[in-house]
Amino acid sequence: MITETTTSKATSINLSFAASSVLMVRPVNFEYNEQTALTNYFMDKLTRHQKVHPKALREFDNFVDLLVKNGVDVITVDARLNPPSPDSIFPNNWISTHEDGTVFLYPMEAENRRIERREDIINILKERFKVQNIVDLSDYEQQEYYLEGTGSMVLDRKNRIAYACLSSRTSEIVLNDFCQKSGYHSFTFEAFDNKGKPIYHTNVMMSIGLDYAVICKESIHDDSKAENIIKELVQSGKKIIEISREQINHFAGNILQLSSKTGEQLLVMSEEAYKSFTPSQISQLEKHGRCIFSPLYTIETVGGGSARCMIAEIFLEPKEQLQI
């Protein structure tokens, strides 16, 4: 069953490049995904046979409640039971929306994640927002080239820069196509965790807000590339907040800036991420927004993704609401 839950009626397009409306997919059978575990080293293999769905569902619902209470417009759609899609809770990997009315659909590495792309969800967006164009990049799956949305890319929407940590899930070929079609330009690099394994998604080691950037510089082995990234971020008007590889393991990079209905800036993260920041880092973050956090321990441990992965931002212009 598909449900749509909206918590407010958006009235104007958000020009601050911090979304005030988001899409989230409520899980119906959350579990360990054997296919994605091949490249996602944040997943705990000890959970592969555990029945975790009830805990994950409570975490999801509490997280949605947190966003709603803080003035974020949340559109919630139920995942499908069949065919099973254990990672449907992470919609930002298959869809992104943009200020000009474009919706991008992305090629996914794991076969059981490709079913997450759903026309009915796109139709829900069309009912509420002005969708001018749909760009479907999923055909690249036939060539085994992938680009998993705003997991693979961290977008500086204000300056139209797509930062991307290259991996098996992030192909430079598809990235270049995205940039050509969207008007972005790319900045690519390679990054590794504290065990020397490639970081599969850029958004676990990097987050970009309106005027800040959280980044794990030490995960980028090429020092000159790391310095160039920092230089690019600073020139783009970002205040740099560096995190460690150990903090990556606690999802400190997987945070997202949102805007409330009243325009308040919010820095959204998991409880684990919040606890991993030092007092000095929290002080720096709070200069850019109020930190809000929710416990997502089951989702993080089993799914290998956190708060940012669960949110697909909506930058589309709302349709005028009919007055009754």
C-alpha positions in Angstrom: 0.0 0.0 0.0 1.3 3.4 -0.9 0.6 6.3 1.4 1.3 9.9 1.1 1.9 12.0 4.3 2.5 15.7 3.9 3.1 17.8 6.9 2.7 21.2 5.4 1.7 22.9 2.1 4.8 24.5 0.5 4.0 27.9 -0.9 7.1 29.0 -2.8 10.2 27.7 -4.3 13.2 27.6 -1.9 15.8 29.9 -3.3 18.3 29.4 -0.4 19.4 26.0 -1.8 18.5 24.3 1.5 15.4 22.2 0.9 12.3 22.6 3.1 10.4 19.7 1.6 11.8 16.2 1.5 10.8 12.7 0.2 11.2 9.7 2.5 10.4 6.0 1.9 9.0 4.1 4.9 10.4 0.6 5.1 8.2 -2.5 5.0 10.8 -5.2 5.2 14.1 -3.6 6.2 17.0 -6.1 6.4 20.6 -6.7 5.6 21.2 -6.5 1.8 23.8 -9.1 0.7 24.2 -7.3 -2.7 25.2 -3.9 -1.4 27.4 -5.4 1.4 29.9 -6.2 -1.3 31.0 -2.5 -1.4 29.4 -1.0 1.7 31.8 -1.6 4.5 29.7 0.3 7.0 27.3 -2.7 7.2 27.7 -5.2 10.0 27.7 -8.7 8.7 26.7 -10.0 12.1 23.2 -8.6 11.5 22.6 -10.5 8.3 20.2 -13.0 9.9 18.7 -10.8 12.5 15.0 -9.7 12.4 15.6 -5.9 12.6 12.6 -4.5 10.8 10.5 -3.5 13.9 13.4 -1.5 15.3 14.2 0.1 12.0 10.6 1.1 11.5 10.5 2.8 14.9 13.7 4.6 14.1 12.3 5.8 10.8 9.0 7.0 12.3 10.8 8.8 15.1 13.1 10.5 12.6 10.1 11.7 10.5 8.5 13.0 13.6 11.6 14.9 14.5 11.7 16.6 11.1 8.0 17.5 11.2 8.3 19.0 14.7 11.1 21.1 13.4 9.1 22.5 10.5 10.2 20.3 7.6 7.6 19.3 5.0 7.9 15.5 4.7 6.3 13.4 2.0 6.4 9.8 3.2 5.7 6.9 0.8 5.5 3.3 1.8 8.0 0.9 0.3 6.7 -2.0 -1.6 6.7 -5.5 0.0 7.1 -7.3 -3.3 9.5 -7.5 -4.9 11.6 -7.0 -1.8 13.8 -3.9 -1.7 15.7 -3.9 1.6 17.4 -0.5 0.9 14.4 1.4 -0.3 14.7 3.5 2.9 17.6 5.3 1.1 15.8 7.1 -1.8 18.4 9.7 -2.4 20.4 7.2 -4.4 17.8 6.8 -7.2 16.3 10.3 -7.5 17.2 13.9 -7.2 15.2 17.0 -8.0 16.4 20.4 -9.1 15.3 24.0 -9.0 14.6 24.2 -12.8 12.0 21.5 -12.5 14.2 18.6 -13.6 14.1 15.2 -12.0 17.1 12.9 -12.4 16.9 9.1 -12.1 20.1 7.2 -11.6 21.7 3.9 -12.4 22.2 1.6 -9.4 24.9 -1.0 -8.9 22.9 -3.6 -6.9 20.2 -5.3 -9.0 17.8 -5.4 -6.1 18.0 -1.7 -5.7 16.9 -0.9 -9.2 13.3 -1.7 -8.4 13.4 1.3 -6.0 12.8 3.6 -9.0 9.1 4.0 -9.0 6.8 5.9 -11.4 4.1 6.2 -8.8 6.5 8.2 -6.5 7.3 10.4 -9.4 3.6 10.9 -10.0 3.1 11.9 -6.4 5.8 14.6 -6.9 4.0 15.7 -10.1 0.8 16.2 -8.2 2.3 18.6 -5.8 5.2 20.2 -7.7 6.0 21.5 -11.1 8.0 18.8 -12.9 9.3 20.2 -16.2 11.7 17.4 -17.3 12.7 13.9 -16.3 16.3 12.8 -17.2 16.7 9.0 -16.9 20.3 7.9 -16.7 19.4 4.3 -15.7 20.3 2.9 -19.1 23.9 3.0 -18.0 23.2 -0.1 -15.9 23.4 -2.1 -19.1 27.0 -1.0 -19.5 27.7 -1.5 -15.8 28.3 2.2 -15.2 26.7 3.6 -12.1 26.0 6.9 -10.4 23.9 6.6 -7.2 22.4 10.1 -6.9 23.3 12.3 -4.0 25.1 9.4 -2.4 27.7 9.3 -5.2 27.7 13.1 -5.6 27.6 15.8 -3.0 26.2 18.8 -4.7 27.1 22.4 -4.1 23.8 23.6 -5.6 24.7 27.3 -5.1 27.9 27.1 -7.1 26.8 24.1 -9.3 29.7 21.9 -8.4 29.3 18.1 -8.1 32.0 16.6 -5.8 32.4 12.9 -6.3 34.5 10.2 -4.7 35.0 7.6 -7.5 34.2 4.0 -6.8 32.4 1.0 -8.3 29.2 2.9 -7.6 30.3 6.2 -9.0 31.4 6.2 -12.6 33.0 9.3 -14.1 31.3 8.5 -17.4 27.9 8.9 -15.9 29.0 11.8 -13.8 30.1 13.7 -16.9 26.7 13.0 -18.5 24.9 14.3 -15.4 27.0 17.5 -15.4 26.5 18.1 -19.1 22.7 17.7 -18.7 22.4 19.7 -15.4 24.9 22.5 -15.9 27.2 21.4 -13.1 30.9 20.9 -13.3 32.5 18.0 -11.4 35.4 17.6 -9.0 36.5 14.0 -8.6 38.8 12.2 -6.3 39.4 8.9 -4.5 39.0 8.3 -0.8 39.7 5.4 1.6 38.5 4.4 5.0 40.8 3.7 8.0 41.3 0.1 6.8 42.4 1.2 3.3 39.1 0.2 1.6 37.5 2.5 -1.0 34.7 4.8 0.3 31.7 3.7 -1.7 29.7 6.9 -1.4 30.9 10.5 -1.3 28.2 11.5 1.2 29.7 9.4 4.0 32.9 11.5 4.1 31.6 14.9 2.9 28.6 17.3 3.4 28.1 20.7 1.9 25.7 23.3 3.2 25.1 26.9 2.2 28.3 28.2 3.7 30.0 25.3 5.3 31.6 22.0 4.2 32.2 19.0 6.5 35.0 16.8 4.9 37.4 14.0 5.9 40.5 15.4 4.2 42.7 12.6 5.6 40.7 10.0 3.7 41.9 11.5 0.4 45.3 9.9 -0.2 46.4 12.3 -2.9 47.6 15.3 -0.9 47.6 17.7 -3.8 44.0 16.6 -4.7 42.9 17.1 -1.1 44.4 20.6 -1.0 42.7 21.5 -4.3 39.4 20.4 -3.0 39.8 22.5 0.1 40.9 25.4 -2.0 37.8 25.0 -4.2 35.5 24.8 -1.2 37.0 27.9 0.4 36.8 29.9 -2.9 33.2 28.8 -3.1 32.5 30.5 0.3 32.5 27.4 2.5 33.8 27.3 6.1 35.7 24.0 6.4 35.0 21.6 9.3 37.4 18.7 9.1 36.4 15.2 10.5 38.5 12.1 11.0 38.3 8.7 9.5 37.1 7.4 12.8 34.3 10.0 12.8 33.3 8.7 9.3 32.7 5.3 10.9 30.1 7.1 13.1 28.4 8.8 10.1 29.7 12.3 11.0 30.0 13.0 7.2 26.4 11.9 6.5 24.6 15.0 7.6 22.3 17.4 5.7 21.3 21.0 5.9 17.6 21.6 5.6 15.3 24.6 6.0 12.2 24.8 8.1 9.0 26.4 6.9 10.0 29.5 8.7 13.4 29.6 7.1 15.4 28.3 10.1 18.5 26.4 9.0 18.7 22.9 10.4 21.6 20.5 10.4 20.1 17.0 10.4 22.1 14.0 11.5 21.9 10.8 13.5 22.4 10.6 17.3 25.6 8.6 16.6 26.9 11.3 14.3 26.1 14.0 16.8 27.9 12.2 19.6 31.0 11.7 17.5 31.6 15.5 17.0 33.8 17.3 19.4 32.4 20.3 21.3 34.5 22.5 19.1 33.0 21.0 16.0 29.5 21.3 17.3 30.2 24.9 18.0 31.4 25.4 14.4 28.3 23.6 13.0 25.9 25.6 15.1 27.1 28.7 13.4 25.4 27.4 10.2 22.2 25.9 11.7 20.6 24.3 14.7 21.7 20.7 15.1 18.8 18.1 15.3 19.5 14.4 15.6 17.7 11.1 16.0 18.8 7.6 17.0 19.3 5.5 13.8 21.5 2.8 15.2 19.7 -0.2 13.6 19.4 1.5 10.2 23.1 2.5 10.3 24.4 -0.9 11.5 22.3 -3.0 9.1 21.9 -0.7 6.2 25.2 1.1 6.2 23.6 4.5 5.7 22.4 7.3 8.0 20.3 10.4 8.1 21.4 12.0 4.9 20.9 8.8 2.9 17.3 8.6 4.1 16.3 12.0 2.7 15.7 12.9 -0.9 15.5 16.7 -1.0 12.7 18.4 -3.1 13.8 21.5 -4.9 10.9 21.6 -7.3 8.5 24.6 -7.4 5.2 23.8 -5.6 2.0 24.0 -7.5 -0.5 26.6 -6.3 -2.8 25.0 -3.8 -6.5 25.1 -4.5 -8.5 27.1 -2.0 -11.7 25.2 -0.8 
